[in-house]
């Protein structure tokens, strides 16, 4: 059985968005390489609470890579050094014994810090509320395969629907752009016949809300897709641009 490892943790501590934050260093010992990254933070918090110190605040929920809550910047990368996984799926075997690990919250104007590593991502919720849904009356539930959908469109829609709204794309972008997130939500519905009735209004409303929230412009560097834990493709941004331009011209007529 492999012995436990020791790590030096440099963790961002901040009381709220209006206070000044700073890194604080902790040493944690006897950590199993099989422990998940969040389990390691749980162990640290148990030790801090035993000493009467304030535990490190971080977001988590399902711990199965589904909910997107575990928004952590680990050693300069969203969700850590591995590809297409969330922070809860990251394991300590990915780090060497004795390594220093730097842990930060998402850095974006539209994601203000609530405390420590927890940020307010309700901007994403407001973008969805602005138009990322279908409200038209589609009638009773149709039988399976009653509405013909080309397989390519169905596959692309499913790929876009895989977005979990974690915000890694925003954190990775030097402009803190939300284009990959918004494009996935717009593409998911624009590719399906059920979403056609509202596609123009949806594209305009969601992009407008994105701008109101203070997200930056697309940097065209592809960092968002490279760091996305669900592999959302950059082609969705091209589709969003087409949807938005089409809707803009249609509205001007």
C-alpha positions in Angstrom: 0.0 0.0 0.0 1.4 3.4 -1.0 2.1 5.7 1.9 0.4 9.0 2.3 1.8 12.1 0.7 2.5 15.6 2.0 1.4 18.7 0.2 1.9 22.4 0.7 -1.3 24.3 -0.1 -1.4 28.0 -1.0 -5.1 28.8 -0.8 -6.8 32.1 -1.6 -8.7 33.4 1.5 -11.1 36.3 1.2 -14.1 37.2 3.4 -16.2 38.7 0.6 -16.0 40.6 -2.7 -15.4 44.0 -1.1 -12.6 42.8 1.2 -8.9 42.3 0.3 -7.9 38.7 -0.1 -4.5 36.9 0.2 -3.0 33.5 -0.1 -2.5 31.5 3.1 -0.2 28.5 3.2 -1.1 25.2 4.8 0.8 21.9 5.1 -1.3 18.7 4.9 0.2 15.2 5.5 -0.6 11.6 5.0 -2.9 12.1 2.1 -3.8 9.0 0.0 -3.0 9.3 -3.7 -6.4 7.8 -4.3 -8.2 10.7 -2.5 -10.1 13.1 -4.6 -9.1 16.8 -4.6 -12.2 17.7 -2.7 -11.7 15.0 -0.2 -8.2 16.4 0.5 -9.9 19.8 1.2 -12.3 18.1 3.5 -9.4 16.7 5.5 -7.8 20.1 5.6 -11.0 21.6 6.9 -11.4 18.9 9.6 -7.9 19.8 10.8 -8.7 23.6 10.7 -11.9 23.1 12.6 -10.2 21.0 15.2 -7.8 23.9 15.8 -10.7 26.3 16.1 -9.8 28.0 12.7 -12.2 29.0 10.0 -12.5 26.3 7.3 -11.8 27.0 3.7 -15.1 27.7 1.9 -15.5 26.0 -1.5 -18.4 24.9 -3.7 -19.4 21.3 -4.2 -22.5 19.2 -4.6 -22.7 16.0 -6.6 -19.0 15.2 -6.6 -19.6 13.1 -9.8 -18.7 15.7 -12.5 -22.3 16.5 -13.2 -23.3 19.7 -11.4 -20.4 22.0 -12.2 -20.2 23.4 -8.7 -16.6 22.6 -7.9 -15.2 25.8 -9.5 -11.5 25.8 -8.5 -8.4 27.2 -10.2 -5.6 24.7 -9.5 -2.0 25.5 -10.3 -3.2 28.0 -12.9 -5.8 25.8 -14.6 -9.5 25.6 -14.2 -10.3 22.2 -12.5 -6.6 21.3 -12.4 -4.0 19.6 -14.6 -6.1 16.8 -16.1 -8.1 16.9 -19.3 -12.0 17.1 -19.4 -12.6 16.5 -15.7 -14.0 18.6 -13.0 -12.2 19.4 -9.7 -14.2 16.7 -7.9 -12.9 14.1 -10.4 -9.3 15.2 -9.9 -7.3 12.8 -7.6 -4.2 13.5 -5.6 -2.2 11.0 -7.6 -2.0 13.8 -10.2 0.4 15.7 -7.8 3.8 14.7 -6.7 4.7 14.0 -3.0 5.8 17.3 -1.5 4.4 19.4 -4.3 3.1 22.9 -3.7 -0.5 23.3 -5.0 -2.0 26.8 -5.6 -5.8 27.0 -5.3 -7.8 30.0 -6.3 -11.4 31.0 -7.2 -12.6 31.9 -10.6 -11.3 35.4 -11.5 -14.0 37.4 -13.4 -15.9 40.6 -12.8 -19.1 38.8 -13.5 -18.2 36.2 -10.8 -17.7 38.2 -7.6 -16.2 36.3 -4.7 -18.7 35.3 -2.0 -16.0 33.9 0.3 -12.6 32.2 -0.2 -13.0 29.9 -3.2 -16.8 30.4 -3.6 -17.9 32.8 -6.3 -21.4 34.0 -7.3 -22.2 32.5 -10.7 -25.9 33.6 -10.8 -25.0 35.6 -13.9 -25.3 32.3 -15.8 -28.7 31.7 -14.3 -29.9 35.1 -15.5 -28.6 34.4 -19.0 -30.6 31.2 -19.1 -33.6 33.0 -17.8 -33.3 35.6 -20.6 -33.9 33.0 -23.3 -32.3 29.6 -22.8 -35.6 27.7 -22.8 -38.6 26.8 -24.9 -41.9 28.5 -23.9 -44.0 27.9 -27.0 -46.9 25.4 -26.7 -45.7 22.2 -28.3 -48.9 20.3 -27.6 -49.0 16.8 -26.0 -45.9 14.7 -25.7 -45.1 13.3 -29.1 -44.3 9.7 -29.7 -40.6 8.8 -29.9 -39.1 9.7 -33.3 -42.3 11.3 -34.5 -40.4 14.5 -35.3 -37.6 13.7 -37.8 -34.3 15.2 -36.7 -31.1 14.5 -38.7 -28.7 12.4 -36.7 -25.9 14.9 -37.1 -28.1 17.7 -35.6 -29.2 15.4 -32.8 -25.6 14.5 -32.0 -24.5 18.2 -32.0 -27.4 19.2 -29.8 -26.5 16.5 -27.3 -22.9 17.6 -27.3 -23.9 21.2 -26.6 -26.3 20.1 -23.9 -23.4 18.5 -22.1 -22.4 22.0 -20.8 -22.8 22.0 -17.0 -22.3 25.7 -16.6 -19.3 25.4 -14.3 -17.7 28.6 -15.6 -14.3 27.1 -16.5 -14.6 28.8 -19.9 -14.9 32.2 -18.3 -12.0 31.5 -15.9 -9.7 30.3 -18.7 -10.4 33.3 -21.0 -8.2 36.3 -20.7 -11.2 38.5 -21.3 -13.5 36.5 -19.0 -15.8 35.8 -21.9 -18.9 33.6 -21.5 -19.3 32.9 -25.3 -18.7 29.2 -25.0 -21.3 28.8 -22.3 -23.9 31.0 -24.1 -23.1 29.3 -27.5 -23.7 25.9 -26.0 -27.1 26.9 -24.6 -28.1 28.6 -27.9 -26.9 25.7 -30.0 -28.6 23.1 -27.9 -32.0 24.5 -28.9 -31.2 26.0 -32.3 -30.3 22.6 -33.7 -33.6 21.1 -32.8 -37.0 21.8 -34.4 -38.6 22.5 -31.0 -36.3 25.5 -30.6 -36.9 27.0 -34.0 -40.0 29.1 -33.0 -38.0 31.3 -30.6 -34.5 31.0 -32.0 -34.1 34.7 -33.1 -35.5 36.1 -29.9 -33.4 33.7 -27.9 -30.1 34.6 -29.5 -30.6 38.3 -29.1 -31.8 38.1 -25.5 -29.1 35.8 -24.3 -26.3 37.8 -25.9 -27.7 41.0 -24.6 -27.9 39.6 -21.1 -24.4 38.3 -21.3 -23.2 41.8 -22.1 -25.2 43.3 -19.3 -23.6 40.9 -16.8 -20.1 42.3 -17.7 -18.5 39.3 -19.4 -15.7 40.2 -21.9 -15.6 39.7 -25.6 -14.4 36.4 -27.1 -10.6 36.3 -27.2 -10.5 33.8 -30.2 -7.6 32.0 -28.4 -9.6 28.8 -27.8 -8.6 28.6 -24.1 -12.3 28.1 -23.2 -12.7 24.9 -25.2 -9.3 23.6 -24.1 -10.2 23.9 -20.4 -13.9 22.8 -20.7 -14.5 19.7 -18.6 -17.2 18.5 -21.0 -15.3 19.2 -24.3 -17.7 21.8 -25.6 -16.5 22.6 -29.1 -15.5 26.1 -30.4 -17.9 25.5 -33.4 -20.7 26.4 -31.1 -19.4 30.0 -30.9 -19.4 30.2 -34.7 -23.0 29.0 -34.6 -23.9 31.6 -32.0 -22.5 34.3 -34.1 -24.5 33.2 -37.1 -27.7 32.9 -35.0 -27.1 36.4 -33.6 -26.4 38.1 -36.9 -29.4 36.4 -38.6 -31.6 37.5 -35.7 -30.2 41.1 -35.9 -30.8 41.4 -39.6 -34.3 39.9 -39.3 -35.1 42.4 -36.5 -34.0 45.3 -38.6 -36.3 44.5 -41.5 
